[in-house]
Amino acid sequence: MLHPPLQRAMPRSMHRKIAMTAKSAERDVAISELANHLERDLMPCPAGRTALLTWIEKKLAHIALNPV
């Protein structure tokens, strides 16, 4: 969160950019944590791990090309 005087001095468009950057960073962290959890805890089988990671990579590529 920015200091209130800085918030007042910034144009609204910049507030939106900062909010979007924060949301993107939160999403990136959540995706990374999920991927780590899946790999470490939920995929002991190599074939299952490969299939799931391939599916996740395709979904992440789609998200990267089509941001929310």
C-alpha positions in Angstrom: 0.0 0.0 0.0 1.3 3.4 -0.9 1.6 6.3 1.6 -1.6 8.4 1.3 0.1 11.6 0.0 1.6 9.5 -2.8 -1.7 8.0 -3.6 -3.3 11.4 -4.0 -0.5 12.6 -6.2 -0.8 9.7 -8.6 -3.2 9.6 -11.5 -6.0 7.0 -11.4 -4.5 5.0 -14.3 -1.4 4.5 -12.3 -3.4 3.2 -9.3 -5.0 0.6 -11.7 -1.5 -0.4 -13.0 -0.2 -0.9 -9.5 -3.3 -3.0 -8.6 -3.0 -5.1 -11.7 0.7 -5.7 -11.0 -0.1 -6.7 -7.4 -2.8 -9.1 -8.7 -0.4 -10.6 -11.3 2.3 -11.1 -8.6 -0.3 -12.8 -6.3 -1.4 -15.0 -9.2 2.2 -15.9 -10.0 2.9 -16.9 -6.4 -0.3 -18.9 -6.2 0.5 -20.8 -9.4 4.1 -21.5 -8.2 2.9 -22.7 -4.8 0.3 -25.0 -6.4 2.8 -26.4 -8.9 5.3 -27.1 -6.0 2.6 -28.8 -4.0 1.4 -30.9 -6.9 5.0 -32.0 -7.7 6.1 -32.7 -4.2 2.9 -34.1 -2.5 0.5 -35.3 -5.1 2.5 -36.9 -7.9 4.6 -39.8 -6.7 4.0 -41.7 -10.0 6.4 -40.5 -12.8 3.8 -41.1 -15.5 1.1 -39.2 -13.6 3.5 -36.4 -12.8 4.5 -36.1 -16.5 0.8 -36.0 -17.6 -0.2 -33.5 -15.0 2.8 -31.2 -15.6 2.1 -31.3 -19.3 -1.5 -30.3 -18.7 -0.5 -27.5 -16.3 2.1 -26.2 -18.8 -0.6 -26.0 -21.5 -3.0 -24.2 -19.2 -0.3 -21.7 -18.0 0.6 -21.0 -21.7 -3.0 -20.3 -22.4 -3.3 -18.0 -19.4 -0.1 -16.2 -20.5 -1.4 -15.6 -24.0 -4.9 -14.6 -22.7 -4.5 -12.6 -19.5 -7.5 -12.1 -17.3 
